[in-house]
């Protein structure tokens, strides 16, 4: 003899459409674009020069794993290197996702770069901190361009 149990689950949908968070998320998604293996979300418009391949740029950044864990930052004293990060776009000094995601930024612009593994650290991962085949994200701000 078996026992048959019926469970009824009542769920209530909550409407967040008028919330500030929903509005910000919607605005950010409207500013999103996909370039190769990088999803770019513009957080703050810049108003200066536009960065391109061959330019040396100074950046602020915070890197996160998909679960939100911060793995590196040059604005958080916990990581012991609070100073602008300087590199040349397209010179192979950074992961490919940065070369793709930083090109086209204006001075003062803020972006989130969601970078797929092929444009980040791939199958190898990095430093025991970034697992293999990880999609990672960076919140970046372009501080300066040297042409």
C-alpha positions in Angstrom: 0.0 0.0 0.0 1.4 3.4 -1.0 0.8 6.8 0.3 0.1 9.6 -2.1 0.8 13.0 -0.9 -0.3 16.2 -2.6 1.5 19.4 -1.8 0.1 22.7 -2.8 2.5 25.6 -3.0 1.2 29.1 -3.2 3.6 31.6 -4.6 3.2 35.3 -4.6 4.9 37.3 -7.3 6.5 40.5 -6.2 6.5 43.3 -8.6 9.8 45.1 -8.5 9.2 47.1 -11.7 8.9 50.4 -9.8 11.9 49.8 -7.6 15.2 51.8 -7.9 17.1 48.6 -8.4 15.0 47.4 -11.3 15.3 50.8 -13.0 19.1 50.8 -12.7 19.4 47.2 -13.9 17.1 48.0 -16.9 19.2 51.1 -17.7 22.4 49.1 -17.5 21.0 46.3 -19.7 20.0 48.9 -22.3 23.6 50.1 -22.4 25.0 46.5 -22.8 26.7 45.2 -25.9 28.6 42.1 -26.8 31.9 42.4 -28.6 33.5 39.1 -29.3 33.8 37.2 -25.9 33.1 40.3 -23.8 29.8 41.7 -22.6 30.1 45.4 -21.9 27.8 47.3 -19.6 28.3 51.0 -19.4 27.9 52.3 -15.9 29.0 55.9 -16.4 29.5 57.8 -19.6 32.9 59.4 -20.1 33.6 62.7 -21.8 37.2 62.6 -22.7 39.4 61.1 -25.4 38.6 57.6 -26.8 41.0 54.8 -26.1 42.2 52.7 -29.0 44.7 50.0 -29.8 48.3 51.2 -29.2 47.2 53.8 -26.5 48.7 53.5 -23.0 45.8 53.7 -20.5 45.6 54.1 -16.7 42.7 52.2 -15.1 41.0 51.5 -11.8 39.5 48.0 -11.6 37.9 45.4 -9.4 37.8 41.8 -10.6 35.1 39.3 -9.5 34.3 35.6 -10.0 30.8 34.7 -11.2 29.8 34.2 -7.5 30.7 37.8 -6.7 34.0 36.9 -4.9 36.5 39.7 -5.5 39.8 38.2 -6.6 41.8 41.4 -7.3 41.4 45.2 -7.1 43.6 48.3 -7.4 41.1 50.4 -5.4 40.9 48.1 -2.3 43.8 48.4 0.1 43.4 44.7 1.0 45.1 43.8 -2.3 48.2 46.0 -1.5 48.5 47.8 -4.8 46.3 50.9 -4.7 47.4 52.8 -7.7 46.2 53.1 -11.3 47.0 50.1 -13.4 48.8 51.1 -16.6 49.0 49.0 -19.8 49.0 49.4 -23.6 45.9 48.3 -25.4 46.6 45.5 -27.9 50.2 44.9 -26.8 49.4 41.5 -25.1 50.1 42.9 -21.6 46.6 41.9 -20.3 44.0 39.3 -21.0 42.3 39.6 -24.4 39.0 40.6 -22.7 40.6 43.7 -21.4 42.0 44.7 -24.8 38.6 44.2 -26.3 36.6 45.7 -23.5 38.7 48.8 -22.8 39.1 49.9 -26.5 36.5 52.5 -27.2 36.2 53.8 -23.7 36.3 57.5 -23.0 38.2 59.1 -20.2 36.0 59.1 -17.1 33.9 56.2 -18.4 32.9 53.3 -16.1 32.1 49.8 -17.4 31.5 46.3 -16.3 33.3 43.7 -18.5 31.9 40.2 -18.3 34.6 38.1 -19.9 34.1 34.6 -21.1 36.9 32.0 -20.4 38.4 32.2 -23.9 39.0 35.9 -23.4 40.2 35.5 -19.8 42.3 32.7 -18.4 40.8 29.7 -20.2 41.3 26.1 -19.2 44.4 27.0 -17.0 42.7 29.5 -14.7 45.1 31.8 -12.8 47.1 31.8 -9.6 44.9 29.3 -7.8 42.4 32.1 -7.5 40.5 32.0 -10.8 39.3 28.4 -11.6 39.6 26.8 -15.0 37.0 27.9 -17.6 35.8 30.7 -15.4 33.7 33.6 -16.7 35.0 36.7 -14.8 33.9 40.3 -14.6 35.7 43.5 -14.0 34.3 46.9 -13.0 36.7 49.3 -14.7 37.1 53.1 -14.9 39.4 54.8 -17.5 41.4 57.5 -15.8 43.8 58.6 -18.4 45.0 57.9 -22.0 48.5 58.5 -23.3 48.5 58.6 -27.1 
